[in-house]
């Protein structure tokens, strides 16, 4: 696992994000209780990013699109926004840390349920 996105000593739980070949993504982990952004990760189309994140209970929100305009405008007027239906709980275990692998495209028999959100909810 590389940790080039999250450099904090508190970033210990593994997170893997796989993107589709036809869209770029900005994924955010938002603290489930305080609703503050904890981690923001840019994922280029067709790539897999592996990072470590701080322990916690997070909502997963993401924006996707083709043409990148920067963090202020994301993918411009064609940005799609989504949120995972369930929270992700990163915690310690007797043998290490609980992590996740998220695939941001449709997978047969997949288990990540998402719903659209507004730009303001992102």
C-alpha positions as CSV (number, residue, x, y, z in Angstrom):
1,X,0.0,0.0,0.0
2,X,1.3,3.4,-0.8
3,X,0.5,6.3,1.4
4,X,1.3,9.3,-0.8
5,X,-2.2,10.8,-0.5
6,X,-2.5,10.6,3.3
7,X,0.7,11.4,5.1
8,X,-0.5,11.6,8.7
9,X,0.8,9.2,11.3
10,X,-2.8,8.4,12.0
11,X,-3.4,7.0,8.5
12,X,-3.1,3.3,9.2
13,X,-6.2,1.6,7.7
14,X,-5.9,0.4,4.1
15,X,-8.2,1.7,1.3
16,X,-8.1,0.6,-2.3
17,X,-10.1,2.4,-5.0
18,X,-10.6,1.0,-8.5
19,X,-11.9,3.4,-11.1
20,X,-13.6,2.7,-14.4
21,X,-11.7,3.4,-17.7
22,X,-14.2,6.0,-18.8
23,X,-14.3,8.5,-15.9
24,X,-12.1,10.2,-13.4
25,X,-13.2,10.4,-9.7
26,X,-12.8,12.5,-6.6
27,X,-13.6,10.4,-3.6
28,X,-14.1,11.9,-0.1
29,X,-14.3,10.2,3.2
30,X,-16.6,12.4,5.4
31,X,-16.7,11.8,9.2
32,X,-20.1,10.2,9.8
33,X,-20.6,12.2,13.0
34,X,-19.1,15.7,12.5
35,X,-19.8,15.7,8.7
36,X,-16.4,17.2,8.1
37,X,-14.2,16.1,5.2
38,X,-11.4,13.7,6.5
39,X,-9.8,12.5,3.2
40,X,-10.0,13.6,-0.4
41,X,-8.5,11.4,-3.1
42,X,-8.3,12.0,-6.9
43,X,-8.5,8.7,-8.9
44,X,-7.6,8.9,-12.6
45,X,-9.7,6.9,-15.1
46,X,-8.7,3.2,-15.3
47,X,-6.3,3.2,-12.3
48,X,-6.3,1.8,-8.8
49,X,-5.2,3.9,-5.9
50,X,-4.0,2.3,-2.6
51,X,-3.7,4.5,0.4
52,X,-3.9,4.4,4.2
53,X,-6.6,6.5,6.0
54,X,-7.3,7.4,9.6
55,X,-9.4,5.1,11.7
56,X,-13.1,6.3,11.9
57,X,-16.6,5.9,10.6
58,X,-17.0,7.6,7.3
59,X,-19.6,8.4,4.6
60,X,-18.1,7.8,1.1
61,X,-19.0,10.5,-1.4
62,X,-17.6,10.8,-4.9
63,X,-17.8,13.0,-7.9
64,X,-17.0,11.7,-11.4
65,X,-16.5,13.0,-14.9
66,X,-14.2,13.1,-17.9
67,X,-12.6,16.5,-18.0
68,X,-10.9,17.8,-14.9
69,X,-11.2,21.5,-14.1
70,X,-9.5,21.4,-10.7
71,X,-10.8,21.0,-7.1
72,X,-13.0,24.1,-7.3
73,X,-15.0,23.1,-10.3
74,X,-14.3,19.4,-10.4
75,X,-15.6,18.1,-13.7
76,X,-17.5,21.2,-14.6
77,X,-21.2,21.2,-15.4
78,X,-21.1,17.5,-16.3
79,X,-20.0,16.3,-12.8
80,X,-22.0,13.4,-11.4
81,X,-22.2,13.1,-7.6
82,X,-22.9,10.0,-5.6
83,X,-22.9,8.7,-2.1
84,X,-22.5,5.1,-0.8
85,X,-25.6,3.9,1.0
86,X,-23.7,2.6,4.0
87,X,-20.9,4.0,6.1
88,X,-17.4,2.5,6.1
89,X,-15.9,1.8,9.5
90,X,-12.1,1.7,9.5
91,X,-11.0,0.2,12.9
92,X,-8.2,-1.8,14.5
93,X,-8.4,-5.6,14.9
94,X,-6.3,-8.0,16.9
95,X,-4.3,-8.7,13.8
96,X,-4.0,-5.2,12.2
97,X,-6.5,-2.7,10.7
98,X,-9.8,-3.2,8.9
99,X,-9.8,-1.7,5.4
100,X,-11.8,-1.7,2.3
101,X,-11.6,-2.1,-1.5
102,X,-14.0,0.1,-3.4
103,X,-14.8,-0.5,-7.1
104,X,-16.3,2.6,-8.7
105,X,-18.0,0.9,-11.6
106,X,-20.7,-1.7,-11.9
107,X,-19.7,-5.2,-10.8
108,X,-21.9,-8.3,-11.3
109,X,-23.2,-9.2,-7.8
110,X,-21.5,-6.1,-6.4
111,X,-22.4,-4.9,-2.9
112,X,-21.7,-1.1,-3.1
113,X,-25.1,0.5,-3.3
114,X,-25.0,4.2,-4.1
115,X,-27.4,7.0,-4.7
116,X,-27.1,10.4,-6.5
117,X,-26.5,13.5,-4.4
118,X,-26.5,17.2,-5.2
119,X,-23.3,19.2,-5.7
120,X,-24.1,20.9,-2.3
121,X,-24.2,17.5,-0.6
122,X,-20.7,16.6,-1.9
